[in-house]
Amino acid sequence: MTRTSQFILRLLCGFAVCIVTAIAAFVVWRVNLARDVDAKLQAIHLAKGYVIYSVGSDGHDDGGREKPADWKSSDKTTYDITFTVER
């Protein structure tokens, strides 16, 4: 692969990450707007990406805690609305 094609590939990947981040921010903002919650978006940098999050339905910031896939309605733990980008 030539240096030019490597540069173009990196540029396109960076652009895709920006688009995904913008979409995630919009979705979280829209959910908060629907619930009439005045909450800011937060971001956490991970070793392989980042998490964009906002408060969950309880209105409390849980530090970006994501609801697990095996979550049950009897679970009393509170969670945030999260969007994770891994790269």
Summary of the structure (lengths in Angstrom):
residues: 87
radius of gyration: 16.3
end to end distance: 20.8
largest distance: 55.4
contacts: 191
relative contact order: 0.18
helix: 37%
strand: 20%
